[in-house]
Amino acid sequence: MSFALRNSLILAVLLALVIIGFTLMNSKSVKRLKEIEASYNMNNQQLENLKRENPDLKDKEEIIRSLAELREKVKEESKIISRENTPTLTFQYLLDICDRFCPDLTFDFQLTRSGVVDDVKFNSYTVNGKAPVQSVYTFIYQIENQILLYTIESIKLEEELVEGISTKNVIFTIVLNAYFSSEAQTFKDAYLRNLPQKNINYDPLFSRIHAPIPDEEQDKKLDTHTCTLIGLTPEKAFLKDAQGKIHILEQGDKVAYGYLHTINWEEQSILFKINEIGITQDQKVIMNEKDE
């Protein structure tokens, strides 16, 4: 066999091996490609089904934004339990609240007892102090709504008097529990929320029922206690005061400490709503008679 023929046969055999190997590899690649394509189609179908069942998933940015808002809401409204609690930490926490939200409130406190509730430990403190009512209200509001889990167990308020005169301050005693657990967050994770200011609508120590308080503006109006009903129509009432002056009133007209509420033509009477002592009372006047 010539040298050239032998080389040609060798090359032919090698070429055949290459072609067979390439064919086998290509067959495997095609098979793998089909598997990947089938998996892609299946995943894509599952995603489409998920989108149909959950329309909100179509908007990825909206979902991310909603989750961020939810995290912020939880952060602002939830409570955390501290990993530890000591009188020093509690004093500093309450002092931070006062410095920021009610600086005119002064207090002292003491640890009174410790306990456990559902495997969560707590220290109970009695806080004594004095401040204007609004500051005490703010202090209580902040304790209840700040991030650390402190619960107020009891509140006692007493008006501060000096020689029988109110100082506009209240003396308070607050019993509160501070909860902590070794599995909870560290105290440094706590922070003061920027809560909106809450104002108390009225002084709870001010008596809402009182003796009649002289009022020059009210005294200029018709005194319903001394007037007499001398005439009546379905829409108007004619009254004479102690000085003999005639007053013509319609429903809703103002009188001393109140107003004319109704005119009862059939009974020949009228009804006033009067508030002289902190509560509204009915005052009925019948024709040619004084008030009842």
CORLIN-V580665 format. One record per helix or strand of 2 or more residues. SS is the DSSP state (@ for helix, = for strand). FROM is the first residue (numbers start at 1). LEN is the number of residues. If there is no record, write none. Layout:
BEGIN
ss | from | len
SS | FROM | LEN
SS | FROM | LEN
END
This chain:
BEGIN
ss | from | len
@ | 3 | 51
@ | 55 | 4
@ | 60 | 18
@ | 87 | 15
= | 106 | 12
= | 120 | 13
@ | 133 | 13
= | 150 | 13
= | 165 | 16
@ | 187 | 3
@ | 216 | 4
= | 228 | 5
= | 236 | 5
= | 246 | 5
= | 254 | 2
= | 258 | 7
= | 269 | 6
= | 281 | 7
END
